[in-house]
Amino acid sequence: MIKYICLLVAILLCNCSKRTTDTEGVIRVSVLRGPSAIAFAHWMQHPPTLNGKKFVVKIIDTPVQMQANLIKEDVDIAVLPMANAANLHNKGIHYLLAGCPIWGTLYMVENKDIEPNDNSLYIFGVGANPDILTRYYLKQKGLSYSLNYSFSTAEEVMQALYIGKAQRAVLSEPFLSMALQRDSLLHIVADLNPLEDNISGFAQTAILFVPSLEDYRNSLDSLLDISCRFANEKPKEAIRILETKKVFPEKMLTAKCIERCKIKYVPISDSRKNVLRFLQLLYDYEPKAIGGKLPGKDFTSSFER
């Protein structure tokens, strides 16, 4: 038994040592597959360095996986939904908020041959951003639809549009562009991302970073701005990178798709009011989405320290 325990301790120490060696000299960046990944195509092809450490970008498939990585402190910079970031903060996972890179990807589409008496609107993501922002938009515009939650993902909604099970729906990019390319009868009837304070959309996405990078915040802001501008200014090159890296299948993305993702890096020093407004909106409609309460002031004011 003693020999077994000693061997187990040795293995654990070896694994810990290997993990330290593997991450030494790099800054680990985790980005969700989707619009967020588009904003970081430049970093994937041309990894920047900060304080002598090279950025290594890893694509994560789900917010649940991302949250697990943050809780385990296996990531130095993370890009995830603002709601998830606020939820983690409320649970005591105190990464710092750098800013917002994505300002809205939701649109309402409709079949041009829709039946006049069809009042259904198909939505995905019950209790999450698509659901909340759709309900908010309809209330602001005084519109009344019969909301249908039969499908749980944007991809499922897209397929329903293809086969005629849905005639009107809310879609997010890049599934919106895929649907428009495949079915010429579909067209956009509403942009669910409003123009506020000269910023088009809501602060839906957060960039978090470990406190040890706080002294390099200005440099980090500059690098984030460069990457986001690259996606807008060179969409074809960004698409090539994302396809080569197998982040998206070929021909899934278009330049118009990238434009509709509203990619623009705005540091928290300039977007604090937008972030607070968005969090209040989430809380008003679905408190559970951000952990049942608004995060403390330190969530958005760390840049003042």
MIKE-226008 format. One record per residue (C-alpha): residue in three letters; chain; x, y, z. Coordinates in steps of 0.1 Angstrom, whole numbers, plus 5000, padded with zeros to 4 digits. Layout:
N
<atom residuo="ALA" cadena="A" xx="X" yy="Y" zz="Z"/>
...
***
This chain:
305
<atom residuo="MET" cadena="A" xx="5000" yy="5000" zz="5000"/>
<atom residuo="ILE" cadena="A" xx="5028" yy="5024" zz="5009"/>
<atom residuo="LYS" cadena="A" xx="5045" yy="5017" zz="4976"/>
<atom residuo="TYR" cadena="A" xx="5012" yy="5024" zz="4958"/>
<atom residuo="ILE" cadena="A" xx="5007" yy="5057" zz="4975"/>
<atom residuo="CYS" cadena="A" xx="5043" yy="5068" zz="4968"/>
<atom residuo="LEU" cadena="A" xx="5038" yy="5059" zz="4931"/>
<atom residuo="LEU" cadena="A" xx="5005" yy="5078" zz="4930"/>
<atom residuo="VAL" cadena="A" xx="5021" yy="5109" zz="4945"/>
<atom residuo="ALA" cadena="A" xx="5050" yy="5106" zz="4921"/>
<atom residuo="ILE" cadena="A" xx="5026" yy="5105" zz="4891"/>
<atom residuo="LEU" cadena="A" xx="5007" yy="5135" zz="4904"/>
<atom residuo="LEU" cadena="A" xx="5038" yy="5155" zz="4909"/>
<atom residuo="CYS" cadena="A" xx="5050" yy="5145" zz="4875"/>
<atom residuo="ASN" cadena="A" xx="5017" yy="5156" zz="4859"/>
<atom residuo="CYS" cadena="A" xx="5018" yy="5189" zz="4878"/>
<atom residuo="SER" cadena="A" xx="5053" yy="5195" zz="4867"/>
<atom residuo="LYS" cadena="A" xx="5044" yy="5187" zz="4831"/>
<atom residuo="ARG" cadena="A" xx="5014" yy="5211" zz="4832"/>
<atom residuo="THR" cadena="A" xx="5037" yy="5239" zz="4845"/>
<atom residuo="THR" cadena="A" xx="5062" yy="5232" zz="4817"/>
<atom residuo="ASP" cadena="A" xx="5035" yy="5230" zz="4790"/>
<atom residuo="THR" cadena="A" xx="5020" yy="5264" zz="4800"/>
<atom residuo="GLU" cadena="A" xx="5052" yy="5282" zz="4809"/>
<atom residuo="GLY" cadena="A" xx="5060" yy="5311" zz="4786"/>
<atom residuo="VAL" cadena="A" xx="5025" yy="5312" zz="4770"/>
<atom residuo="ILE" cadena="A" xx="4992" yy="5330" zz="4776"/>
<atom residuo="ARG" cadena="A" xx="4963" yy="5306" zz="4772"/>
<atom residuo="VAL" cadena="A" xx="4934" yy="5320" zz="4753"/>
<atom residuo="SER" cadena="A" xx="4900" yy="5302" zz="4751"/>
<atom residuo="VAL" cadena="A" xx="4874" yy="5314" zz="4726"/>
<atom residuo="LEU" cadena="A" xx="4840" yy="5299" zz="4720"/>
<atom residuo="ARG" cadena="A" xx="4833" yy="5285" zz="4685"/>
<atom residuo="GLY" cadena="A" xx="4810" yy="5309" zz="4668"/>
<atom residuo="PRO" cadena="A" xx="4811" yy="5347" zz="4661"/>
<atom residuo="SER" cadena="A" xx="4836" yy="5352" zz="4689"/>
<atom residuo="ALA" cadena="A" xx="4861" yy="5330" zz="4670"/>
<atom residuo="ILE" cadena="A" xx="4858" yy="5352" zz="4640"/>
<atom residuo="ALA" cadena="A" xx="4870" yy="5382" zz="4660"/>
<atom residuo="PHE" cadena="A" xx="4902" yy="5362" zz="4669"/>
<atom residuo="ALA" cadena="A" xx="4912" yy="5349" zz="4635"/>
<atom residuo="HIS" cadena="A" xx="4942" yy="5372" zz="4635"/>
<atom residuo="TRP" cadena="A" xx="4955" yy="5358" zz="4668"/>
<atom residuo="MET" cadena="A" xx="4952" yy="5323" zz="4654"/>
<atom residuo="GLN" cadena="A" xx="4973" yy="5331" zz="4624"/>
<atom residuo="HIS" cadena="A" xx="4996" yy="5357" zz="4639"/>
<atom residuo="PRO" cadena="A" xx="4998" yy="5350" zz="4677"/>
<atom residuo="PRO" cadena="A" xx="5009" yy="5381" zz="4695"/>
<atom residuo="THR" cadena="A" xx="5031" yy="5382" zz="4726"/>
<atom residuo="LEU" cadena="A" xx="5027" yy="5400" zz="4758"/>
<atom residuo="ASN" cadena="A" xx="5055" yy="5404" zz="4784"/>
<atom residuo="GLY" cadena="A" xx="5075" yy="5379" zz="4764"/>
<atom residuo="LYS" cadena="A" xx="5048" yy="5353" zz="4764"/>
<atom residuo="LYS" cadena="A" xx="5031" yy="5340" zz="4732"/>
<atom residuo="PHE" cadena="A" xx="4994" yy="5338" zz="4729"/>
<atom residuo="VAL" cadena="A" xx="4980" yy="5303" zz="4723"/>
<atom residuo="VAL" cadena="A" xx="4944" yy="5302" zz="4711"/>
<atom residuo="LYS" cadena="A" xx="4921" yy="5273" zz="4719"/>
<atom residuo="ILE" cadena="A" xx="4886" yy="5269" zz="4705"/>
<atom residuo="ILE" cadena="A" xx="4860" yy="5258" zz="4730"/>
<atom residuo="ASP" cadena="A" xx="4827" yy="5243" zz="4718"/>
<atom residuo="THR" cadena="A" xx="4803" yy="5252" zz="4746"/>
<atom residuo="PRO" cadena="A" xx="4799" yy="5278" zz="4774"/>
<atom residuo="VAL" cadena="A" xx="4797" yy="5249" zz="4799"/>
<atom residuo="GLN" cadena="A" xx="4832" yy="5238" zz="4789"/>
<atom residuo="MET" cadena="A" xx="4844" yy="5274" zz="4790"/>
<atom residuo="GLN" cadena="A" xx="4831" yy="5279" zz="4825"/>
<atom residuo="ALA" cadena="A" xx="4848" yy="5247" zz="4837"/>
<atom residuo="ASN" cadena="A" xx="4881" yy="5259" zz="4823"/>
<atom residuo="LEU" cadena="A" xx="4877" yy="5292" zz="4841"/>
<atom residuo="ILE" cadena="A" xx="4868" yy="5275" zz="4874"/>
<atom residuo="LYS" cadena="A" xx="4899" yy="5253" zz="4871"/>
<atom residuo="GLU" cadena="A" xx="4920" yy="5283" zz="4862"/>
<atom residuo="ASP" cadena="A" xx="4931" yy="5266" zz="4830"/>
<atom residuo="VAL" cadena="A" xx="4928" yy="5298" zz="4809"/>
<atom residuo="ASP" cadena="A" xx="4944" yy="5332" zz="4811"/>
<atom residuo="ILE" cadena="A" xx="4921" yy="5350" zz="4786"/>
<atom residuo="ALA" cadena="A" xx="4886" yy="5339" zz="4779"/>
<atom residuo="VAL" cadena="A" xx="4859" yy="5350" zz="4755"/>
<atom residuo="LEU" cadena="A" xx="4824" yy="5340" zz="4765"/>
<atom residuo="PRO" cadena="A" xx="4788" yy="5354" zz="4768"/>
<atom residuo="MET" cadena="A" xx="4785" yy="5383" zz="4791"/>
<atom residuo="ALA" cadena="A" xx="4758" yy="5365" zz="4811"/>
<atom residuo="ASN" cadena="A" xx="4781" yy="5336" zz="4818"/>
<atom residuo="ALA" cadena="A" xx="4809" yy="5360" zz="4828"/>
<atom residuo="ALA" cadena="A" xx="4785" yy="5378" zz="4853"/>
<atom residuo="ASN" cadena="A" xx="4773" yy="5344" zz="4866"/>
<atom residuo="LEU" cadena="A" xx="4809" yy="5333" zz="4873"/>
<atom residuo="HIS" cadena="A" xx="4816" yy="5366" zz="4890"/>
<atom residuo="ASN" cadena="A" xx="4786" yy="5360" zz="4913"/>
<atom residuo="LYS" cadena="A" xx="4800" yy="5326" zz="4921"/>
<atom residuo="GLY" cadena="A" xx="4833" yy="5341" zz="4932"/>
<atom residuo="ILE" cadena="A" xx="4854" yy="5334" zz="4901"/>
<atom residuo="HIS" cadena="A" xx="4870" yy="5368" zz="4899"/>
<atom residuo="TYR" cadena="A" xx="4886" yy="5373" zz="4865"/>
<atom residuo="LEU" cadena="A" xx="4889" yy="5409" zz="4853"/>
<atom residuo="LEU" cadena="A" xx="4867" yy="5422" zz="4825"/>
<atom residuo="ALA" cadena="A" xx="4887" yy="5437" zz="4796"/>
<atom residuo="GLY" cadena="A" xx="4858" yy="5447" zz="4773"/>
<atom residuo="CYS" cadena="A" xx="4833" yy="5435" zz="4747"/>
<atom residuo="PRO" cadena="A" xx="4842" yy="5423" zz="4711"/>
<atom residuo="ILE" cadena="A" xx="4808" yy="5412" zz="4698"/>
<atom residuo="TRP" cadena="A" xx="4777" yy="5434" zz="4698"/>
<atom residuo="GLY" cadena="A" xx="4749" yy="5413" zz="4684"/>
<atom residuo="THR" cadena="A" xx="4742" yy="5385" zz="4659"/>
<atom residuo="LEU" cadena="A" xx="4705" yy="5381" zz="4662"/>
<atom residuo="TYR" cadena="A" xx="4680" yy="5388" zz="4633"/>
<atom residuo="MET" cadena="A" xx="4644" yy="5380" zz="4625"/>
<atom residuo="VAL" cadena="A" xx="4639" yy="5363" zz="4592"/>
<atom residuo="GLU" cadena="A" xx="4607" yy="5355" zz="4573"/>
<atom residuo="ASN" cadena="A" xx="4596" yy="5335" zz="4542"/>
<atom residuo="LYS" cadena="A" xx="4584" yy="5359" zz="4515"/>
<atom residuo="ASP" cadena="A" xx="4555" yy="5335" zz="4509"/>
<atom residuo="ILE" cadena="A" xx="4544" yy="5333" zz="4545"/>
<atom residuo="GLU" cadena="A" xx="4507" yy="5327" zz="4551"/>
<atom residuo="PRO" cadena="A" xx="4490" yy="5360" zz="4561"/>
<atom residuo="ASN" cadena="A" xx="4474" yy="5344" zz="4592"/>
<atom residuo="ASP" cadena="A" xx="4507" yy="5328" zz="4604"/>
<atom residuo="ASN" cadena="A" xx="4516" yy="5346" zz="4636"/>
<atom residuo="SER" cadena="A" xx="4543" yy="5321" zz="4648"/>
<atom residuo="LEU" cadena="A" xx="4578" yy="5332" zz="4656"/>
<atom residuo="TYR" cadena="A" xx="4603" yy="5304" zz="4663"/>
<atom residuo="ILE" cadena="A" xx="4630" yy="5311" zz="4689"/>
<atom residuo="PHE" cadena="A" xx="4659" yy="5291" zz="4702"/>
<atom residuo="GLY" cadena="A" xx="4677" yy="5294" zz="4735"/>
<atom residuo="VAL" cadena="A" xx="4648" yy="5296" zz="4760"/>
<atom residuo="GLY" cadena="A" xx="4659" yy="5318" zz="4790"/>
<atom residuo="ALA" cadena="A" xx="4691" yy="5329" zz="4772"/>
<atom residuo="ASN" cadena="A" xx="4701" yy="5358" zz="4751"/>
<atom residuo="PRO" cadena="A" xx="4681" yy="5349" zz="4719"/>
<atom residuo="ASP" cadena="A" xx="4649" yy="5345" zz="4740"/>
<atom residuo="ILE" cadena="A" xx="4654" yy="5375" zz="4762"/>
<atom residuo="LEU" cadena="A" xx="4664" yy="5399" zz="4734"/>
<atom residuo="THR" cadena="A" xx="4636" yy="5388" zz="4712"/>
<atom residuo="ARG" cadena="A" xx="4610" yy="5394" zz="4739"/>
<atom residuo="TYR" cadena="A" xx="4626" yy="5428" zz="4746"/>
<atom residuo="TYR" cadena="A" xx="4626" yy="5438" zz="4709"/>
<atom residuo="LEU" cadena="A" xx="4589" yy="5428" zz="4705"/>
<atom residuo="LYS" cadena="A" xx="4579" yy="5448" zz="4736"/>
<atom residuo="GLN" cadena="A" xx="4599" yy="5479" zz="4724"/>
<atom residuo="LYS" cadena="A" xx="4582" yy="5477" zz="4690"/>
<atom residuo="GLY" cadena="A" xx="4547" yy="5468" zz="4702"/>
<atom residuo="LEU" cadena="A" xx="4547" yy="5436" zz="4682"/>
<atom residuo="SER" cadena="A" xx="4528" yy="5405" zz="4692"/>
<atom residuo="TYR" cadena="A" xx="4537" yy="5370" zz="4679"/>
<atom residuo="SER" cadena="A" xx="4530" yy="5335" zz="4691"/>
<atom residuo="LEU" cadena="A" xx="4564" yy="5325" zz="4704"/>
<atom residuo="ASN" cadena="A" xx="4574" yy="5289" zz="4696"/>
<atom residuo="TYR" cadena="A" xx="4602" yy="5272" zz="4714"/>
<atom residuo="SER" cadena="A" xx="4601" yy="5238" zz="4697"/>
<atom residuo="PHE" cadena="A" xx="4637" yy="5240" zz="4686"/>
<atom residuo="SER" cadena="A" xx="4666" yy="5245" zz="4711"/>
<atom residuo="THR" cadena="A" xx="4694" yy="5257" zz="4688"/>
<atom residuo="ALA" cadena="A" xx="4699" yy="5281" zz="4659"/>
<atom residuo="GLU" cadena="A" xx="4709" yy="5251" zz="4637"/>
<atom residuo="GLU" cadena="A" xx="4676" yy="5234" zz="4644"/>
<atom residuo="VAL" cadena="A" xx="4656" yy="5265" zz="4636"/>
<atom residuo="MET" cadena="A" xx="4675" yy="5269" zz="4604"/>
<atom residuo="GLN" cadena="A" xx="4666" yy="5233" zz="4594"/>
<atom residuo="ALA" cadena="A" xx="4630" yy="5240" zz="4602"/>
<atom residuo="LEU" cadena="A" xx="4630" yy="5270" zz="4579"/>
<atom residuo="TYR" cadena="A" xx="4645" yy="5248" zz="4551"/>
<atom residuo="ILE" cadena="A" xx="4618" yy="5222" zz="4553"/>
<atom residuo="GLY" cadena="A" xx="4589" yy="5246" zz="4558"/>
<atom residuo="LYS" cadena="A" xx="4581" yy="5238" zz="4594"/>
<atom residuo="ALA" cadena="A" xx="4589" yy="5274" zz="4603"/>
<atom residuo="GLN" cadena="A" xx="4581" yy="5305" zz="4582"/>
<atom residuo="ARG" cadena="A" xx="4593" yy="5332" zz="4606"/>
<atom residuo="ALA" cadena="A" xx="4622" yy="5328" zz="4631"/>
<atom residuo="VAL" cadena="A" xx="4650" yy="5344" zz="4650"/>
<atom residuo="LEU" cadena="A" xx="4685" yy="5333" zz="4638"/>
<atom residuo="SER" cadena="A" xx="4720" yy="5342" zz="4648"/>
<atom residuo="GLU" cadena="A" xx="4751" yy="5343" zz="4626"/>
<atom residuo="PRO" cadena="A" xx="4766" yy="5323" zz="4610"/>
<atom residuo="PHE" cadena="A" xx="4734" yy="5303" zz="4606"/>
<atom residuo="LEU" cadena="A" xx="4715" yy="5333" zz="4593"/>
<atom residuo="SER" cadena="A" xx="4739" yy="5337" zz="4564"/>
<atom residuo="MET" cadena="A" xx="4737" yy="5300" zz="4556"/>
<atom residuo="ALA" cadena="A" xx="4699" yy="5301" zz="4556"/>
<atom residuo="LEU" cadena="A" xx="4698" yy="5332" zz="4533"/>
<atom residuo="GLN" cadena="A" xx="4723" yy="5316" zz="4509"/>
<atom residuo="ARG" cadena="A" xx="4703" yy="5284" zz="4506"/>
<atom residuo="ASP" cadena="A" xx="4668" yy="5298" zz="4504"/>
<atom residuo="SER" cadena="A" xx="4661" yy="5328" zz="4483"/>
<atom residuo="LEU" cadena="A" xx="4626" yy="5332" zz="4497"/>
<atom residuo="LEU" cadena="A" xx="4640" yy="5341" zz="4532"/>
<atom residuo="HIS" cadena="A" xx="4648" yy="5377" zz="4540"/>
<atom residuo="ILE" cadena="A" xx="4657" yy="5397" zz="4571"/>
<atom residuo="VAL" cadena="A" xx="4628" yy="5416" zz="4585"/>
<atom residuo="ALA" cadena="A" xx="4644" yy="5429" zz="4617"/>
<atom residuo="ASP" cadena="A" xx="4678" yy="5436" zz="4633"/>
<atom residuo="LEU" cadena="A" xx="4674" yy="5427" zz="4670"/>
<atom residuo="ASN" cadena="A" xx="4705" yy="5447" zz="4679"/>
<atom residuo="PRO" cadena="A" xx="4697" yy="5484" zz="4685"/>
<atom residuo="LEU" cadena="A" xx="4720" yy="5514" zz="4681"/>
<atom residuo="GLU" cadena="A" xx="4729" yy="5528" zz="4715"/>
<atom residuo="ASP" cadena="A" xx="4755" yy="5554" zz="4723"/>
<atom residuo="ASN" cadena="A" xx="4770" yy="5552" zz="4689"/>
<atom residuo="ILE" cadena="A" xx="4775" yy="5514" zz="4694"/>
<atom residuo="SER" cadena="A" xx="4753" yy="5491" zz="4673"/>
<atom residuo="GLY" cadena="A" xx="4740" yy="5463" zz="4696"/>
<atom residuo="PHE" cadena="A" xx="4742" yy="5450" zz="4731"/>
<atom residuo="ALA" cadena="A" xx="4773" yy="5441" zz="4751"/>
<atom residuo="GLN" cadena="A" xx="4766" yy="5404" zz="4747"/>
<atom residuo="THR" cadena="A" xx="4801" yy="5391" zz="4748"/>
<atom residuo="ALA" cadena="A" xx="4828" yy="5394" zz="4775"/>
<atom residuo="ILE" cadena="A" xx="4866" yy="5391" zz="4774"/>
<atom residuo="LEU" cadena="A" xx="4879" yy="5381" zz="4808"/>
<atom residuo="PHE" cadena="A" xx="4916" yy="5379" zz="4819"/>
<atom residuo="VAL" cadena="A" xx="4936" yy="5368" zz="4849"/>
<atom residuo="PRO" cadena="A" xx="4945" yy="5395" zz="4874"/>
<atom residuo="SER" cadena="A" xx="4982" yy="5389" zz="4868"/>
<atom residuo="LEU" cadena="A" xx="4978" yy="5406" zz="4834"/>
<atom residuo="GLU" cadena="A" xx="4963" yy="5438" zz="4849"/>
<atom residuo="ASP" cadena="A" xx="4996" yy="5457" zz="4845"/>
<atom residuo="TYR" cadena="A" xx="4994" yy="5450" zz="4808"/>
<atom residuo="ARG" cadena="A" xx="4958" yy="5461" zz="4803"/>
<atom residuo="ASN" cadena="A" xx="4966" yy="5489" zz="4778"/>
<atom residuo="SER" cadena="A" xx="4987" yy="5466" zz="4757"/>
<atom residuo="LEU" cadena="A" xx="4960" yy="5439" zz="4758"/>
<atom residuo="ASP" cadena="A" xx="4934" yy="5464" zz="4748"/>
<atom residuo="SER" cadena="A" xx="4955" yy="5473" zz="4718"/>
<atom residuo="LEU" cadena="A" xx="4960" yy="5437" zz="4707"/>
<atom residuo="LEU" cadena="A" xx="4923" yy="5430" zz="4711"/>
<atom residuo="ASP" cadena="A" xx="4915" yy="5460" zz="4689"/>
<atom residuo="ILE" cadena="A" xx="4939" yy="5449" zz="4662"/>
<atom residuo="SER" cadena="A" xx="4924" yy="5414" zz="4661"/>
<atom residuo="CYS" cadena="A" xx="4888" yy="5427" zz="4659"/>
<atom residuo="ARG" cadena="A" xx="4896" yy="5452" zz="4632"/>
<atom residuo="PHE" cadena="A" xx="4913" yy="5426" zz="4611"/>
<atom residuo="ALA" cadena="A" xx="4881" yy="5406" zz="4609"/>
<atom residuo="ASN" cadena="A" xx="4862" yy="5436" zz="4596"/>
<atom residuo="GLU" cadena="A" xx="4889" yy="5450" zz="4573"/>
<atom residuo="LYS" cadena="A" xx="4901" yy="5417" zz="4558"/>
<atom residuo="PRO" cadena="A" xx="4871" yy="5394" zz="4560"/>
<atom residuo="LYS" cadena="A" xx="4882" yy="5371" zz="4532"/>
<atom residuo="GLU" cadena="A" xx="4916" yy="5366" zz="4549"/>
<atom residuo="ALA" cadena="A" xx="4898" yy="5360" zz="4582"/>
<atom residuo="ILE" cadena="A" xx="4875" yy="5334" zz="4566"/>
<atom residuo="ARG" cadena="A" xx="4905" yy="5317" zz="4550"/>
<atom residuo="ILE" cadena="A" xx="4923" yy="5314" zz="4584"/>
<atom residuo="LEU" cadena="A" xx="4891" yy="5301" zz="4601"/>
<atom residuo="GLU" cadena="A" xx="4885" yy="5275" zz="4574"/>
<atom residuo="THR" cadena="A" xx="4922" yy="5264" zz="4574"/>
<atom residuo="LYS" cadena="A" xx="4922" yy="5260" zz="4612"/>
<atom residuo="LYS" cadena="A" xx="4890" yy="5240" zz="4609"/>
<atom residuo="VAL" cadena="A" xx="4871" yy="5264" zz="4631"/>
<atom residuo="PHE" cadena="A" xx="4843" yy="5266" zz="4605"/>
<atom residuo="PRO" cadena="A" xx="4835" yy="5244" zz="4575"/>
<atom residuo="GLU" cadena="A" xx="4843" yy="5258" zz="4541"/>
<atom residuo="LYS" cadena="A" xx="4817" yy="5283" zz="4526"/>
<atom residuo="MET" cadena="A" xx="4799" yy="5286" zz="4560"/>
<atom residuo="LEU" cadena="A" xx="4811" yy="5322" zz="4564"/>
<atom residuo="THR" cadena="A" xx="4808" yy="5352" zz="4542"/>
<atom residuo="ALA" cadena="A" xx="4820" yy="5388" zz="4543"/>
<atom residuo="LYS" cadena="A" xx="4783" yy="5398" zz="4549"/>
<atom residuo="CYS" cadena="A" xx="4781" yy="5374" zz="4578"/>
<atom residuo="ILE" cadena="A" xx="4811" yy="5390" zz="4595"/>
<atom residuo="GLU" cadena="A" xx="4796" yy="5424" zz="4590"/>
<atom residuo="ARG" cadena="A" xx="4763" yy="5413" zz="4606"/>
<atom residuo="CYS" cadena="A" xx="4782" yy="5400" zz="4637"/>
<atom residuo="LYS" cadena="A" xx="4790" yy="5436" zz="4647"/>
<atom residuo="ILE" cadena="A" xx="4826" yy="5429" zz="4657"/>
<atom residuo="LYS" cadena="A" xx="4841" yy="5459" zz="4675"/>
<atom residuo="TYR" cadena="A" xx="4864" yy="5458" zz="4705"/>
<atom residuo="VAL" cadena="A" xx="4853" yy="5483" zz="4731"/>
<atom residuo="PRO" cadena="A" xx="4873" yy="5483" zz="4763"/>
<atom residuo="ILE" cadena="A" xx="4854" yy="5484" zz="4796"/>
<atom residuo="SER" cadena="A" xx="4865" yy="5519" zz="4802"/>
<atom residuo="ASP" cadena="A" xx="4843" yy="5530" zz="4773"/>
<atom residuo="SER" cadena="A" xx="4816" yy="5503" zz="4775"/>
<atom residuo="ARG" cadena="A" xx="4808" yy="5502" zz="4812"/>
<atom residuo="LYS" cadena="A" xx="4774" yy="5518" zz="4808"/>
<atom residuo="ASN" cadena="A" xx="4765" yy="5495" zz="4779"/>
<atom residuo="VAL" cadena="A" xx="4775" yy="5464" zz="4800"/>
<atom residuo="LEU" cadena="A" xx="4755" yy="5475" zz="4830"/>
<atom residuo="ARG" cadena="A" xx="4724" yy="5482" zz="4808"/>
<atom residuo="PHE" cadena="A" xx="4726" yy="5448" zz="4792"/>
<atom residuo="LEU" cadena="A" xx="4731" yy="5430" zz="4826"/>
<atom residuo="GLN" cadena="A" xx="4701" yy="5449" zz="4839"/>
<atom residuo="LEU" cadena="A" xx="4680" yy="5438" zz="4809"/>
<atom residuo="LEU" cadena="A" xx="4690" yy="5402" zz="4815"/>
<atom residuo="TYR" cadena="A" xx="4681" yy="5405" zz="4852"/>
<atom residuo="ASP" cadena="A" xx="4647" yy="5421" zz="4845"/>
<atom residuo="TYR" cadena="A" xx="4637" yy="5393" zz="4821"/>
<atom residuo="GLU" cadena="A" xx="4656" yy="5362" zz="4835"/>
<atom residuo="PRO" cadena="A" xx="4675" yy="5367" zz="4867"/>
<atom residuo="LYS" cadena="A" xx="4688" yy="5331" zz="4866"/>
<atom residuo="ALA" cadena="A" xx="4707" yy="5339" zz="4834"/>
<atom residuo="ILE" cadena="A" xx="4733" yy="5359" zz="4855"/>
<atom residuo="GLY" cadena="A" xx="4731" yy="5339" zz="4887"/>
<atom residuo="GLY" cadena="A" xx="4701" yy="5355" zz="4903"/>
<atom residuo="LYS" cadena="A" xx="4716" yy="5389" zz="4910"/>
<atom residuo="LEU" cadena="A" xx="4734" yy="5417" zz="4894"/>
<atom residuo="PRO" cadena="A" xx="4772" yy="5414" zz="4898"/>
<atom residuo="GLY" cadena="A" xx="4790" yy="5438" zz="4922"/>
<atom residuo="LYS" cadena="A" xx="4804" yy="5471" zz="4911"/>
<atom residuo="ASP" cadena="A" xx="4839" yy="5455" zz="4909"/>
<atom residuo="PHE" cadena="A" xx="4828" yy="5435" zz="4879"/>
<atom residuo="THR" cadena="A" xx="4829" yy="5465" zz="4856"/>
<atom residuo="SER" cadena="A" xx="4850" yy="5490" zz="4875"/>
<atom residuo="SER" cadena="A" xx="4883" yy="5470" zz="4878"/>
<atom residuo="PHE" cadena="A" xx="4898" yy="5494" zz="4852"/>
<atom residuo="GLU" cadena="A" xx="4896" yy="5522" zz="4877"/>
<atom residuo="ARG" cadena="A" xx="4919" yy="5506" zz="4902"/>
***
